[in-house]
Amino acid sequence: MGYVTLMGVIVPKTIRLALLIGVSTIAAIAIATTGGVQAADNRIDVLHVDGTITPVTANYIDRGINQAEQEGAVACIIELDTPGGLDTAMRDIVQDIVSAEIPIVVFVSPSGARAASAGVFITMSGHIAAMAPNTAIGAAHPVAIGTDGEAAMSEEMAEKVINDAAAYIRSIAGGHGRNMEWAEKAVRESVSATEKEALELNVIDIVAANLGDLFSQLDGREVTMLDGSTIILHTEGTRTNHNPMSNIESFMLAISDPNIAVILLSLAILGITVEIYSPGLIFPGVFGGICAFLAAYSLGFLPINYAGIALLALAGGLFVAEIFTASFGIFTAGGIASLVIGLLILFSGRPTLFQPDPWLVPTIAAVIGSITAFIVYRVVRSHRRQAETGREELIGKTATVKVILKPKGTILYKGELWTAILDQGQAKPGEEVIITKSDGLILHVSRKQ
């Protein structure tokens, strides 16, 4: 028998081997015990969807489900309160729910909430569908979830859209053993149901007062996944992990609101107009540019009419033209008209969910019109003051070309813009010219030698 030294004590090799086996066993038991404690500390993730269904919502739910799967959550609950939303975003959410690796519970909550339009599809796609007291589900007509309004679709196209939506919701309902006939009526006839009616009609599985009540009713339920496998939920003793939208997701959702998009567009026009009127202020131009990019990003989520964008661009151009040309308010009036019409048709024919509030358009038109009129007034007043009191002082002064003189253009003198005529040739922006004559609001200049 061999001997080894262990901590200064000579022991036989067989005893050393037995000690190693014992220590390994104890370590294995400790690991298993720890693992058992962690397993008992399982959680259920809760996502919160409140408002219109947009691509931002779809991205949030996709992230939340993936995170719940990766971190070993028992299930994922989507608390839902929505008037509807975009068809494409809704379908992305349904695909995420159906293909999830853990049970997804769609819970129409809290009391007073609704799952309308796109919310019907999302609710019925859940492995378990639940509703709180005093909630409603239904009215899933395609017009409310499409990217175009009913008026924009021909009769044949409208029929195709309705048939497609009806087949889709029947497939979703049938996949979970729910009432396919009611689901189709929700699409074709816009029927709705309370939580009690929905439970009786086999549209949902549970009516729960709150999350605690829902957890109790989920315990022991068997859920069939997409691959045919079954999962028995054990929700007693699980902890709740609320997973709200991140700050970035909340910001993206906020600017995807049509009211915010319209305000951003208007601020972009206003900021850029002010910067052109007073070059070098910097802040209005930077602010307007940021608003323009944010507006473009926001409109990318929304169903819009691009003719409205063209009219808004024309409005901005007319406001700028008014500053450089003495049109006595004609360009300003045209700009305001273009702005109002552009804002009105930007979301024309789209669902009410994706239209700005009625009071917003006239308010914006009044504000931008007033500011533009004030700017034009300042320009005209400064020109007239120079012409009346100090016309002779302009002669011989040096000015900078702002808009090419060929021979007529615009020059800048002491921060003021003037219409000017060059005596011969052309002068490019940035060149210096000499004022030789004043004729009312028009200056005559020559190139600086």
Secondary structure as GFF3:
##gff-version 3
##sequence-region A 1 449
A	DSSP	beta_strand	3	6	.	.	.	ID=ss1
A	DSSP	beta_strand	9	12	.	.	.	ID=ss2
A	DSSP	alpha_helix	13	40	.	.	.	ID=ss3
A	DSSP	beta_strand	43	50	.	.	.	ID=ss4
A	DSSP	alpha_helix	55	70	.	.	.	ID=ss5
A	DSSP	beta_strand	75	81	.	.	.	ID=ss6
A	DSSP	alpha_helix	87	98	.	.	.	ID=ss7
A	DSSP	beta_strand	104	108	.	.	.	ID=ss8
A	DSSP	beta_strand	114	116	.	.	.	ID=ss9
A	DSSP	alpha_helix	118	125	.	.	.	ID=ss10
A	DSSP	beta_strand	128	131	.	.	.	ID=ss11
A	DSSP	beta_strand	136	138	.	.	.	ID=ss12
A	DSSP	three_ten_helix	142	144	.	.	.	ID=ss13
A	DSSP	three_ten_helix	150	152	.	.	.	ID=ss14
A	DSSP	alpha_helix	155	175	.	.	.	ID=ss15
A	DSSP	alpha_helix	180	188	.	.	.	ID=ss16
A	DSSP	beta_strand	192	194	.	.	.	ID=ss17
A	DSSP	alpha_helix	195	200	.	.	.	ID=ss18
A	DSSP	beta_strand	206	207	.	.	.	ID=ss19
A	DSSP	alpha_helix	211	218	.	.	.	ID=ss20
A	DSSP	beta_strand	222	224	.	.	.	ID=ss21
A	DSSP	beta_strand	230	232	.	.	.	ID=ss22
A	DSSP	beta_strand	239	242	.	.	.	ID=ss23
A	DSSP	alpha_helix	247	255	.	.	.	ID=ss24
A	DSSP	alpha_helix	258	277	.	.	.	ID=ss25
A	DSSP	alpha_helix	283	299	.	.	.	ID=ss26
A	DSSP	alpha_helix	306	324	.	.	.	ID=ss27
A	DSSP	alpha_helix	330	346	.	.	.	ID=ss28
A	DSSP	three_ten_helix	352	354	.	.	.	ID=ss29
A	DSSP	alpha_helix	360	389	.	.	.	ID=ss30
A	DSSP	alpha_helix	391	394	.	.	.	ID=ss31
A	DSSP	beta_strand	398	403	.	.	.	ID=ss32
A	DSSP	beta_strand	408	413	.	.	.	ID=ss33
A	DSSP	beta_strand	416	422	.	.	.	ID=ss34
A	DSSP	beta_strand	432	439	.	.	.	ID=ss35
A	DSSP	beta_strand	442	447	.	.	.	ID=ss36
###
